[in-house]
Amino acid sequence: MDKLKITGGKRLEGEVRVSGAKNAALPILCAALLTDKPLTLANVPKLMDISTMAKLLAQMGVEIERTQEGMILGGKKIKDPTAPYELVKTMRASVLVLGPLLARCGRAKVSLPGGCAIGARPVDQHLKGLEAMGATIRVEHGYMEAHAERLRGARIVMDMVTVTGTENLMLAASLAEGTTLIENAAREPEVVDLARCLSSMGARIEGAGSDVIHIEGVASLGGAAHRVMPDRIETGTYLAAAAAAGGRVRLVGAAAESLDATLEKLREAGAQIRVAGGSIEIETSARPKSVSVRTAPFPGFATDMQAQFMALASIADGTAVITETIFENRFMHALELQRLGADISIQGNSALVRGVDRLQGASVMATDLRASAGLVIAGLVAEGETVVERIYHLDRGYEALEKKLGALGARIERVS
């Protein structure tokens, strides 16, 4: 099994190109199920989760051609609207096929999803919304079996803000009969990007990016060309790495407007940040200051940046309180950071992080995707050698992380 070996203590200098956003690309790939015309996508990241979704769609009958920039998907004929456990178990976002399969085929059989072990992420909001649109759904033997002659528009009030839930219902509502209102909808930039893609296919969507999304169903959708938005979490991860290790790093192909909360916290930590067009430059020359963060749905501070900021707080000047409000089991990386010498105490959903002068290299184990990134950042600033094990988590969300960090001067290598 691959692991990352990191020798810390090196400042980061140089330029990195940001990949397309995994969390935007996955629902957009599922949009191919809604049309028999080709969907041409650019800026699709080369990641394990993208490969898994492509494999799942191909099994259903979607023809997939990979291009240098992305992929072309052709859903002329959906021969099997089933998402089996073998493909779904590694990736929670597989549940996103449920809505479009129901809308296009009138039936779907989708395994209950897996993914990172960061707490309960129930699919009840997806099911509640689809049932409001006229679907009959049974959950038996680990599968969701759904049927609907034709989905009908409905007013859906989400009990909680859920990004994949909002996206699943948007996909389904695009082909439903009549008008769908999704209230308490997720406002994340990835939801807006999906709306852009669906609109270019002929969907009628208003309000994406607000908490009320209005969708007028159409009889059919056409083909389209769409460029996936830049990955704001990858961007934030490299910015946090530069803030921790020190140096000057420029990220190109980024979307600064999707990162307001992260950029604000990095400035609080003492980093100088310049934004120009599609590039973000960060420069740090002193030890970072401690900043407290509280995760919240967009436009608040992203839960997917929490582990990276805990690593930054571990070596910062002062004490930070990190509060996790989204997932109840997302502090597992704290125990691994303690192995490197971090001073962290956890009470409920808050972690008190007292910055130490230096971390010490050790072997640590990644517990989920973003925890892996936090451990890599800690390794970049720790004395001696840090080995991060179980990096298959990392490969689900970061394209060529060790190569990009290596290009910035980090001493990091993948070993088998």
N, C-alpha and C positions, 0 to 999 in steps of 0.2 A: 504493500500500500504506500502511495506517495506521501511525502512529508516535505515541509519547507525548513531549510536550515538558514538561520539569519545571524549574522555577526553585527551587533549594534554599534552605535557611536559615530555614524557617518551622517553629515548634513546632506540634504537632498537639493540637487540643482538640476534644472533643465525643463523640458517640455513633455507633456503627455497628451495624447489624443483620447478624448472620452468616447466610450462605446455607446451604442444604442441602448435604450433602457429595457432591461429584461421585463420589468413589471408593466411596461407599456406594450412590448412586443407580444407577450403571451395572449392577452385578450384579442389583440389585432389578428394574430394567426387564426384564432377561433372564428373571426368574422368570415373567413373563407368558406365556412360551413353554410353561410347564409345565401350564397350565390352560385350559379352554375358558370359564371364568367371568371376570368383570371384576376387574381389579386396580386399585384406586383409590389413587393416591399423592399425598401432600401434601409441601410443602417441597422440591420438586424444583428444583434451580438452573437458571437460564436460561443455558446454556453451549453452546459449539460441540460439545463431545463428547456432550452429552445429545441435541442435535439430530441428530448423526450416528447415534447408537444408535437413536433413534426412527425415523429414515429406514430404517435397516437392518431393524428389526423390521417396519415397515410393508411393506417389499418382500416380506417372508416371509408376509404376510397378517394381521399383528396390526393391529387397528383402534385408532387412537390419537386420543383427544379431549383437547385441552389445556384446562385449567381455570385459574382465577386462581391457585390454590394449587399446582397441579401437573399431573397428567394421569390419565386413565382409559384403561387398556389392555385390549383384548379379543382374546384369542387363540383365538377359537372354532374357526377353521380355519387351519392352517398350510399354505399352498399351495405354498411353495417353500423347503425347508430349505437355502438356499444363501446364503453371505455373500461377495459378490464383492469383488475386490481394490479396485475404485474406492472403495468405502465403508470397507473395512478399513484401507487404507494409512495413513490419517491418525491412527488410534487403535488402540493396542495392545489395549485392553480389549474389542475386538470378538470376541476369541477366546472370551469368556464365553458366546457363543451355542452353542458346540460341545456342551457337556454337556447343557443342556436340550433341544436339538434331537434328540440321540441318544436321550434318555430318552423324549421324547414321540413322535417320528416314526420312530425306529429307524434313521435315516440323517441325514447332514449333510455338506455340502461347504463348507468354510470356508477362505478365503484365509489364508496365513501373515500375521501382523499387522505393522503399522508402528508409528508413534508417535515419541516424542522420541529424539534421537540421543544417549542417555546410556549406551550400552554394551549388551552382549548380555543379553537377557532371554529365554532359550529357553523354548519351550512343551513341552519334553520331559516335565516333571513332569505336565502335564495329560494328555498322551498315555499315559504309563506308567500313570497311575491309571485312565483309561478302559479301557485294554486289560486291566488286572487285573479290571475289572468285566465283561469279556466282549466288548468292542468290537474289531472288526477295523479297523485304520487304515492307510491308505497316504498317503504324502506324495509328490505328483507335480505337476510343472508349477506349483509355488508354492501348491498347495492341499492341505489335509488332507481326505481323503475317508474317512468313518467309517460303519460299519454295525454294527448289533446287533439281534437279534430282540427281546430284552428284557435290559436291563442287570441284572446280578446283584450283590448286595452282596459286598464283599471287604474284606480288611485291606490298607490302603495305607500304606506308610511313605515319606514324602516325603524325597528325598535332600537337599533344601534347603528352607528356609522360603519359601514363595511365596504371596502373598495371592491373586492371581487364580487360581492353581492350586488352592488350598484352596476358593475360591468355586465354581469350575467343577465340582469333584468333589462339593461339597455340593448344588449344583443337580441334578446328574445322579443322585446317590444318593437324593434325595427320592422319586423314582419307581422306583428299582431294586427288584428282588425280594430281600428279605432284609435283612441288617444290613451296613452299611459302617462301618469304623473308619478314620478318617484320623489317622495319627500324624505327629508333627512338623508339625502344622498351624499356620498363621499365627494369631496371637492378636489381630490388629488389631481396633479397635472396629467397623470397617466389616464385618468377618466376623460379628461379633455382631449387627449391625443386619440383615444378610442373614438370619441364623438367626431373628431375631424375625419378619421378614416371612414367611419360609417356614413358620414355626410357626403364624402366624395364618392361613395358607392350608391348614393341616391336616398339615404335615410333622411328623415326630417326630425332633427333634434335641436332643441333650444334649452339653454340654461346650464349646460355642462360647465363645471367649475363653480356653480352655486349649489345651494342645498336643495333646490327643486329643479328636477330635469323633466322637460316636457317632450314627449315623443309621439309623433303622428305616424302610425303604422302605414307601410306601403305594401303593395301586392308582391313586388319583387325588387331585388337589389341587383345592380350591375357590377362590372369589374371596376378597378381603380388602381392608381399608383399612389403609394403613400411612403413617406420617410418617417421612420420611428424616431421619436424625440430622444435627446441625449439622456444618459442615465444620471439622475441627480444624486443617487446614493453612491455610485462609483466616484462621482466628482467630489462629493463630501468626504469620502474615505481618503482620497489622495490629499485633499486640503488638510484634513486632521493629521495625516501622517507628516506633512510638511510643518504643521504647527508644533508637533511633538518633537520631531528630529531637528528642526531648524533648517534654514536655507531659503531658496527662492525657486518656486515652481510655477510654471504656467500651464494651465489646462485649456486646450483648444477643442472647439466643437462642443462647448458646454452651454447650458441654459441657466444663466444666473437667476432669472426671474422665478425659477422653481426651487431656489435655495435660500430664500430670504432669512429664515430662522437659523439655518446653519451658519451663514455668513455673519449674521449679527453676533452669534455666540463666539465665533472665531475672532472677530474684532474685539469683543470683550476680553478674550484671552490674550490680547496684545498683538495679534497678527495684523500686518498691513495688507489690505486687499484692494486690488484694482480690477474693475470690470470694464472691458471694452469689446463691444459687439459680442461675438461668440467665444470670447476668452476670459478666463479669470486668472489673475496672478496673485500669489500669496508670498509674502516675505516675512520671515521672523528672524530676529537676531538675539533675543533673550529668552530665558526660561519662561514658558507660558504661565499666565495667571490662572488660578482655579475659576471655573465658571459652573454654576449650578444649572441643570437642565431638567425640564419636566416634559415628558413625551405627550403628544396630543395629535389628533387627526390634523391633516393639512388645513390651514396654513401654519399650524403649530410645529413644534420640533419633532422631527420624524423618529418613530421608535427604531427604524432601521439605522439610525445614526447613534443610538444610545451606547452601544458597546465601544465604538470608536472614541466617543467622548469620555467614557470611563477610563480608557487607556491613556488619553491625553491628561485627564485629571490626576492619574496615578503619579505623574512626575511634575505636576504643576506646582506653583508657589501658592500655598493656602489650602483651604478645605472646600470641597464641592459636595452638594447634595444632588444626587441623581434619582429622579422619581419616574417610575415606569407605570403609566396608566393604561396602556393598551393590552399588554400580555402579562399574565400572572406568573410566568415561569421564565422570565428573560434575564435573570442575573447569574446564570450558570457560569458565565465567563469570569465573574468576580473571583470564584474559587481558583481558577487557573491563573488569574492576574496575581493573586496572593502568593502563588508558587514562585512568581518572579520577584516577590518582595513588596508588592503593593499593599498599602494600609487601607483596607476596605472593611467596613462593618455594615451588615444589612439588617434593616428592621422593616418587616412587611414589604411594601412595594418601593421603599427608598433605600439607597446605598449612600453611606457617608464615606467619602474618599478624601483621605488626608494625603496630600502630595508628599512624596519622598524625594530625596536628592537624586537617587539613582536606583534603577531596577537591576536585578541580577539575572543573567541568562539561565534557562532551565528548559526541560522538556515539558510541553503543555499540550493539551488535547482540545481541539475545536469541538464545540457542542452544537453549534448551528451556524448558519451562513454568516451573519453579521458578527457573531462572537469570534469567528475565525479572523475577520478583518481587524477586530480590536486586538487580538493576540499578535497579529503581524505588526501592528503599530507599536505595541509594547516591545516586541523583539527588536525593532529598529532603534530603540533608545536604551535597551538593556546592555549592561556590560557583559562581554563575552558572547557565548553562542546560545541561541534559543532555537529549539526544534519544535515546530508546530505540527502535530500529528492529526490524522483524519481530515485532510484538506479537501476531500471530495465535496465537503460542504461549500468550500470556497469556490470550487470550479462550477458550482451551480449559479453563481451570481457575479463572478469577476472574470473578465476575459484577459488572459495572459498577465495576471497580476505581478508575478515575479519578474517577467520581462520588462514591464512598464516601470516597476520600482528599480530594477537593475539599471535601466536607462537613465534614471535620476541619480545614480551613484550608490544605491543601497547595495550592501553585500548580502545577497539573498540567492539561494539556489534550491531547485526542486530535486529531491533525491528519492529513489525507489527503495 
